[in-house]
Amino acid sequence: MSAPLLLLLATGSIALSVTVLGNRPKSSAVITAIGSALMAVFALLVMLDEPLVVLGLPIKIYSTWRILGRALVLDGGNRAAIGFIYLTGAFVFGAAWATKASRNLYYIGLLSLGSIAASFMIQPFLFAAVFLEFTAMGAVLILVSPGHPVPRGGLRLLILYTLAMMAILLAGWMLESVGVTSATPELARRATLLLAFGFSVIMAVPPFHLWLPSAAGETNPYSLAFVTVILQSAGLFFLLRFLDNYAWLRAMPELFDGIRLVGIAMVLFGSFLVLAQKSFSKVMAYALLTDFGVMLLAVGAGTPEGYRLALGLSAVRVISLSVWALGLAWMLDHPGGDHLQLLRGAAHRSPLAATAALVGMMSIAGFPLTAGFPGRWGLLLTLAPLDPIAGWAILLAFLCVGATAIRWAYTLLSEPRLRERKAINFSERLFLGGGIVMCLVLGAFPQLLYPWVVEVAAGMTQLFP
């Protein structure tokens, strides 16, 4: 038996079992969360290429599955990354039932996790772009909402990812067939431009971010959070694999200068626009742009410490954004009801949900004592001597998103528009309160998260010698 085949078959089987449940969000959430956690355990702990005895029967689970001339390989280089992406799904699925998200989130979301896992395992790894395209197709269905059966944001995402896939595959053909090295500067320049375009789309670099604010105004915020965290996590790992595999890319100092410049531009763009938003969902979209920019600044440091911080920031985003989206989704009376005036006084009728949304937002901003602070602070100390402008950009992101958080806190605590409180049961209270506690505990004890997350890239020996 092949481990990649077992992993993908189990993912598909669990997704299929969810489809027969119909409109039962609690059952769907439990099955997908437990299923994702089990897939993570399998990816992290299964013994590969060694004989095992199960119920008295000898079996051997192989690390490689060959299909159509390509190979999917589960090994020490990608096990932690696959485990991370499935644990991300388990974390997000667990509370999804309380957000009134579309049932597509469960089974399409699980299939999307399988697609990303396949992108981590595929050899040659350049074909990972194809699986990211499949993930983008699934994202369109996840972003569907009753008021927007054909989401503009999702369609924009699909179009942009299709163009990115074509650019990355063309660059891959040049790298493998033509033979691009540091000794062929013209070919290297062309391949770098194609890769830069592809990764600019994947990382939502403006103007390729247009799908994000559009989707924020159309879909359930929790569904948007899921799509965002899995796409960005996969994109970051894909980018690091490129840097690990091609020495001529790592030998280009102007490449890392360019990455930092793009990161600074994203921080400036997102920071100023986040201040102008009157929709809480669009605040989330532009706050995420600043967070993506900060992550690119970490990659642009071009050092092992910078790469580790980028991975840590990506993991923290999963928690912070999920808590923010969970609180916001629970507060909403109806889709699109997240305008400044409509949420005025929402903390009086949904105090725990409002607290979760604000704590998640402050964590994205990097407030002290929240999960987002240790990574931002570490990056500031790393980058300030190397590039003072990048250091100021990190501070600007904190000030602008932080000021927006204070403004929304004032709005949510204002005289309530509706005085009656929304009923909240024990399980909903548990998820909301647990998310708040997690953001605060990881802010005080980052060592609970960061050492494990950096193992995601343990197989990249060139980046982490």
Secondary structure, DSSP 8 states (H G I E B T S, - for coil): -BHHHHHHHHHHHHHHHHHTT-S-HHHHHHHHHHHHHHHHHHHHH---SSEEEETTEEEE-BSEEEETTEEEE-STTTHHHHHHHHHHHHHHHHTGGGGT--THHHHHHHHHHHHHHHHHHEESGGGHHHHHHHHHHHHHHHT-BTTBSS-HHHHHHHHHHHHHHHHHHHHHHIIIII---TT-HHHHHHHHHHHHHHHHHHTT-TTTTTHHHHHHTTS-HHHHHHHHHHHHHHHHHHHHHHHHH-HHHHT-HHHHHHHHHHHHHHHHHHHHHHHH--BHHHHHHHHHHHHHHHHHHHHHT-SHHHHHHHHHHHHHHHHHHHHHHHHHHHH-SSTT--BTTTTTTHHHHSHHHHHHHHHHHHHHHT-TTSTHHHHHHHHHHHHTTT-HHHHHHHHHHHHHHHHHHHHHHHHHTSS-SS-S-----HHHHHHHHHHHHHHHHHHH-GGGTHHHHGGGGTT-TTT--
